Amino acid sequence: MSIISNIKDFKQFYNEHESFVRKSLYYIIKNENKVDDVVQEVFVKVWRKSGSFKNKANIKTWVYRITMNSAYDYLRKEKKHLTVDEQAITEPEDLSNKDKLENEQLIKNAIELLTIKQRGPFVLHYIQGLTMDEIAETLEIPAGTAKSRLHTSREIVIGYLERQGIKI
């Protein structure tokens, strides 16, 4: 039986998972203008594949896997390296949170230095809070590989932030 059997179920499912999907894609593909398209693609895949979901798997890691695969597909189409016009990324500016916005932008810049394979574990762990086992299941890689990629990505991000004058 499908986990999503009607529009009402789909709307509820969407409401429960959209924030994670959007946030993950925003940090991984780093192109706000394309995030909506890829979010839509993720949920179309969820709708189409909902009948193939195996109840032995965790529903969240299943959605995360579809999200990460969609992000990787997008990046591959963009030749693995996106040129991001930082002026095109618009966020509401709250002057009382100026330092927070500047630090967030530095983190986004640091994440862009990561390879596609490094971005997934970094975003899933440090932005979304997934455990190593959840990351390994989501990305369908061994836990040791997930741990190694996370360690490497963490070193790259910390190195970048330290070069920008932020003490870690």
C-alpha positions as CSV (number, residue, x, y, z in Angstrom):
1,M,0.0,0.0,0.0
2,S,1.2,3.5,-0.8
3,I,2.2,5.9,1.9
4,I,0.4,8.6,0.0
5,S,-2.9,7.5,-1.2
6,N,-4.7,10.8,-1.9
7,I,-4.2,14.5,-2.2
8,K,-4.9,15.1,1.5
9,D,-2.2,12.7,2.5
10,F,0.2,14.3,0.0
11,K,-0.5,17.8,1.4
12,Q,0.2,16.6,4.9
13,F,3.3,14.8,3.8
14,Y,4.5,17.9,1.9
15,N,3.9,20.1,5.0
16,E,5.9,17.8,7.2
17,H,8.9,17.5,4.9
18,E,9.1,20.6,2.7
19,S,11.2,22.7,5.1
20,F,13.9,20.0,5.3
21,V,13.9,19.5,1.6
22,R,14.1,23.2,0.8
23,K,16.8,24.0,3.4
24,S,19.0,21.1,2.3
25,L,18.7,22.0,-1.4
26,Y,19.4,25.6,-0.6
27,Y,22.7,24.7,1.0
28,I,23.7,22.1,-1.5
29,I,22.8,23.6,-4.9
30,K,23.3,27.2,-3.7
31,N,21.1,28.7,-6.4
32,E,18.0,30.2,-4.8
33,N,16.4,30.6,-8.2
34,K,16.6,26.9,-8.9
35,V,15.6,25.6,-5.4
36,D,11.9,25.8,-6.1
37,D,12.3,23.8,-9.2
38,V,14.2,21.1,-7.5
39,V,11.9,21.0,-4.5
40,Q,9.0,20.4,-6.9
41,E,11.0,17.7,-8.6
42,V,11.6,16.0,-5.2
43,F,7.9,15.9,-4.4
44,V,7.0,14.7,-7.8
45,K,9.4,11.8,-7.3
46,V,7.9,11.2,-3.8
47,W,4.4,11.1,-5.3
48,R,5.5,8.7,-8.1
49,K,7.6,6.4,-5.9
50,S,5.3,6.4,-2.8
51,G,4.0,3.0,-3.8
52,S,7.5,1.5,-3.7
53,F,8.3,2.7,-0.2
54,K,9.2,-0.2,2.0
55,N,8.0,0.1,5.6
56,K,11.2,-1.4,6.8
57,A,13.0,1.9,5.9
58,N,12.7,5.2,7.8
59,I,10.3,7.5,6.0
60,K,12.6,10.5,6.7
61,T,15.7,8.9,5.3
62,W,13.7,7.8,2.2
63,V,12.7,11.5,1.6
64,Y,16.3,12.6,2.4
65,R,17.6,10.2,-0.2
66,I,15.3,11.4,-2.9
67,T,16.3,15.0,-1.9
68,M,20.0,14.3,-2.0
69,N,19.7,12.4,-5.3
70,S,17.7,15.2,-6.8
71,A,20.4,17.7,-5.7
72,Y,23.2,15.6,-7.1
73,D,21.3,15.2,-10.4
74,Y,20.9,19.0,-10.6
75,L,24.6,19.6,-9.8
76,R,25.6,17.0,-12.4
77,K,23.5,18.8,-15.0
78,E,25.2,22.0,-14.0
79,K,28.6,20.3,-14.6
80,K,29.2,19.8,-10.9
81,H,30.3,23.3,-10.2
82,L,27.8,26.2,-10.1
83,T,28.7,29.7,-10.5
84,V,26.6,31.5,-8.0
85,D,26.0,35.2,-8.4
86,E,25.9,36.2,-4.7
87,Q,23.9,39.3,-5.6
88,A,21.1,37.0,-6.9
89,I,20.7,35.4,-3.5
90,T,18.4,37.6,-1.7
91,E,17.6,37.2,2.0
92,P,15.7,39.6,4.2
93,E,18.1,41.9,5.9
94,D,17.5,42.4,9.6
95,L,20.1,45.0,10.7
96,S,19.9,43.6,14.3
97,N,21.1,40.3,12.9
98,K,23.8,41.6,10.6
99,D,26.6,39.6,12.1
100,K,24.4,36.4,11.9
101,L,23.7,37.1,8.2
102,E,27.4,37.7,7.5
103,N,28.4,34.5,9.3
104,E,25.7,32.5,7.4
105,Q,27.0,33.9,4.1
106,L,30.5,32.8,5.1
107,I,29.2,29.3,5.8
108,K,27.4,29.2,2.5
109,N,30.7,30.3,0.8
110,A,32.6,27.6,2.6
111,I,30.0,24.9,1.6
112,E,30.5,25.9,-2.0
113,L,34.1,24.9,-1.7
114,L,33.1,21.3,-1.0
115,T,32.7,18.7,-3.7
116,I,29.3,17.3,-4.4
117,K,30.1,14.2,-2.4
118,Q,31.3,16.3,0.6
119,R,28.3,18.6,0.6
120,G,25.7,16.0,1.3
121,P,27.2,14.6,4.6
122,F,28.1,18.2,5.8
123,V,24.6,19.6,5.2
124,L,22.8,16.5,6.5
125,H,24.9,16.5,9.7
126,Y,25.6,20.1,10.6
127,I,22.6,21.8,9.1
128,Q,19.9,19.1,9.4
129,G,21.2,17.3,12.5
130,L,21.2,13.7,11.1
131,T,23.3,11.0,12.8
132,M,26.1,9.2,11.0
133,D,23.9,6.1,10.5
134,E,21.1,8.3,9.0
135,I,23.6,10.0,6.7
136,A,24.9,6.6,5.5
137,E,21.4,5.3,5.0
138,T,20.3,8.4,3.2
139,L,23.3,8.6,0.8
140,E,23.4,4.8,0.5
141,I,27.1,4.7,1.5
142,P,29.0,2.8,4.2
143,A,29.1,4.6,7.6
144,G,32.9,4.8,7.4
145,T,32.6,6.6,4.0
146,A,30.1,9.0,5.5
147,K,32.3,9.7,8.5
148,S,35.4,10.2,6.2
149,R,33.5,12.7,3.9
150,L,32.1,14.5,6.9
151,H,35.6,14.8,8.5
152,T,37.1,16.1,5.2
153,S,34.3,18.6,4.6
154,R,34.5,19.8,8.2
155,E,38.2,20.5,7.8
156,I,37.7,22.4,4.6
157,V,34.9,24.5,6.1
158,I,36.8,25.2,9.3
159,G,39.9,26.1,7.3
160,Y,38.0,28.6,5.2
161,L,36.2,30.2,8.2
162,E,39.5,30.6,10.0
163,R,41.1,32.2,6.9
164,Q,38.1,34.6,7.0
165,G,39.0,35.6,10.6
166,I,36.4,33.4,12.4
167,K,37.8,31.5,15.4
168,I,36.4,28.0,15.7
